[in-house]
C-alpha cells in the first residue's frame, strides 16, 4: 500500500499491531489490493480509540477511509462491553476533522502533550519531594477521592487520553504505576514508563497547578533520576495548564491535540 508517507511508522509496526491483544486492525480491499487500513485500541476492555488510519494515495478522496471507520464503529457499537469510542489527532489535521464530522463524533477535549527534557530548568514552587505511595489499596483510595479533573481526561498512555473512569484502574495498572502524594493529600502524581518509539516517563497529573504546587517538579526530577534510560517526561497539559507554563524552553514543543469521542 502506497501511503506516500516517508518512513510511515504504522506500516513499520504493522506486524506487531496485528499481534497485540488490545489492538484490532481492519483492511479495505478492492479485489486483492488493500486500499485502506484502520483499527482501534481497547483500554480496560471498555474504551475504544480509533486510529491506524492509512490509505493508498492512489485511492484517496473517494470516501474509503470514512466508510471503513463507519464499519468499525458499527462493530464496536454491537459489543456489549464498549462504553466509549474516540479518536485523537493533532489540532491542525483538517482531514481527520472532516472524517470525525462525517462520522458524527464530536470534539471531546483539547490537550497539549509536551516532553520535558530539562527538568532542572523548570520554574516552579520549590518544596520537598512528595511522599511515595506503594500500597495498591492506598493508590485506589486516592483515585476514588478524585472529584475535580481540570485536565478533562485521564492520560492513560502517551497519545491515548480517555475519559476519567475508575474502571480504568485495575490492580495491575495501579501496581505498575508510581504514585506520589503531596503533604496535604489533595494532589497526586502517577508515573508509568511508556514506550512510544522512545522510552518516556508518562507523568499523569489531573490538575492545572503544576507550577504552584510546592515540590511538584522536585518529585518529577526525583522520578527521572531513578530512570537514566528515560528520554524525557511526557506530560499532558490542559489549555489553561499550558498557558500557566512560564517558559517552554525545558520542553520539546508539540502542538495541541484534539480528542474526539462519544458515549455508546
C-alpha positions, 0 to 999 in steps of 0.5 A: 500500500502506497501511503506516500508517507516517508518512513510511515511508522504504522506500516513499520509496526504493522506486524506487531499491531496485528499481534497485540491483544488490545489492538484490532486492525481492519483492511479495505480491499478492492479485489486483492489490493488493500486500499485502506487500513484502520483499527482501534485500541481497547483500554480496560476492555471498555474504551475504544480509540480509533486510529491506524488510519492509512490509505493508498494515495492512489485511492484517496478522496473517494470516501474509503477511509470514512466508510471503513471507520463507519464499519468499525464503529458499527462493530464496536457499537454491537459489543456489549462491553464498549462504553466509549469510542474516540479518536485523537489527532493533532489540532491542525489535521483538517482531514481527520476533522472532516472524517470525525464530522462525517462520522458524527463524533464530536470534539471531546477535549483539547490537550497539549502533550509536551516532553520535558527534557530539562527538568532542572530548568523548570520554574516552579514552587520549590518544596520537598519531594512528595511522599511515595505511595506503594500500597495498591489499596492506598493508590485506589483510595486516592483515585476514588477521592478524585472529584475535580479533573481540570485536565478533562481526561485521564492520560492513560498512555502517551497519545491515548487520553480517555475519559476519567473512569475508575474502571480504568484502574485495575490492580495491575495498572495501579501496581505498575504505576508510581504514585506520589502524594503531596503533604496535604493529600489533595494532589497526586502524581502517577508515573508509568514508563511508556514506550512510544518509539522512545522510552518516556516517563508518562507523568499523569497529573489531573490538575492545572497547578503544576507550577504552584504546587510546592515540590511538584517538579522536585518529585518529577526530577526525583522520578527521572533520576531513578530512570537514566534510560528515560528520554524525557517526561511526557506530560499532558497539559490542559489549555489553561495548564499550558498557558500557566507554563512560564517558559517552554524552553525545558520542553520539546514543543508539540502542538495541541491535540484534539480528542474526539469521542462519544458515549455508546 
